[in-house]
Amino acid sequence: MAVKIIVGSTADVPKKVKERLIVVPLSVHFGDEEFMDGVTITHDEFYTKLENSLISPTTSQPSPMAFREKYEEVVKNGDSAVVITISSEFSGTYQSAVMGAKGLEDKVFVIDSKTASIGEGILCELALRLADEGTSAEKIVEILEKKRESVVVVALLDTLEYLLRGGRISKTSATIGKILSIKVVLTIKDGEIIPLGKARGIKNGNNLLTQEIEKVGGVDFNMPLLTGYTGTDDETIKKYILDAKNIWENNMEKPDYVCLGSVIGTHAGPGALGVAFFKR
C-alpha cells in the first residue's frame, strides 16, 4: 500500500515534484471570468492578466466533492493519502479537504500547512521523501505537524501597488514607496502575512532579504529548500540566487526556483522574490 500526497494548486513546486503529486485546483476569478488554477490558466497567463487588469483577482477553494473524487481514486487502489493544504487563515481549502474526507478518516489524513506557496511546496517535498522511505500516512502527518513550525517563508516585493489594491496599505504609502523605490520584505507566520522591513532600491532589498534569512538562525540544508519569483521573467530570481550564493554555496549546488502562483501573486504583484526553507 502506497502513500499518495494530495495538494491544492496553491502549492508551488518544481515540475519534477508536481508530477508526483495529486493536485486539486482552486478557482481564480477576474471579475466575472473564472479559471481553474493551473488548468485553464497558466502562471504566465495569470500575471499577464494581473498587469493588464484593473480588477484585483480572487481565488476560491475547491469543493469538498473535488477532494472526495481524488480520495476515492486513491482508496480504490488500496492506497492511503496525506493531504496538505494552504493555511486555513488564507483559504477555506482546508475545510473543504476535511469535509471531503468524511468517512475515510482511516485512509485520508489532512494537514493545514499554516503557510502558502513555496512554504507548502517544501512540506510537499518532505512528505514525498518520507513516503519514499516507507513511512505510514499517520506518521507522515505527525512529522509534518512538527516540521511546519520550522518553515520560514520570506518574500521581497518589487512594488506596493498590489498591496494597495488589496487594501493592505494606504494610497499615500504606495505613492511614497513608488517615488522612493521602496522594497518591502514580508513573511508568513501562523497563516498571516507580516511585514519585516523596508529597503530603498533592489540591491538594498536583496540584502535585507538575506539578512532576514540569517536572523532566524540559518537554513537546515538537510531539508528541502525552494526559491521563487512572480511575473513572467525569471531573471530577478536568477540574479538573487547568484548574489546570495554565500547562503548556500557550501551546502548545495544551487536552489531550485519556481514561478509563484496566484495566492502570493495577487498581493505581491510581478517582480517579487521568495525563499522557503526549514530553519535550523
Buried (B, 14 or more C-beta within 10 A) or exposed (E): EEBBBBBBBBBBBBEEBBEBBBBBBBBBBBEEEEBEBBEEBEBEEBBBBBEEEEEBBEBBBBBBEBBBEBBBBBBEEEBBBBBBBBBBBBBBBBBBBBBBBEEBEEBBBBBBBBBBBBBBBBBBBBBBEBBEEEBBBEBBBBBBEEBBEBBBBBBBBBBBBBBBBBEBBEEEBBEEBEEEBBBBBBBBBEBEBEEBBBBEEBEBBBBBBBBBBEEBEEBBBEBBBBBBBBBBBEEBBBEBBEBBEEBBEEEEEEBBBBBBBBBBBBBBBBBBBBBBBBBE
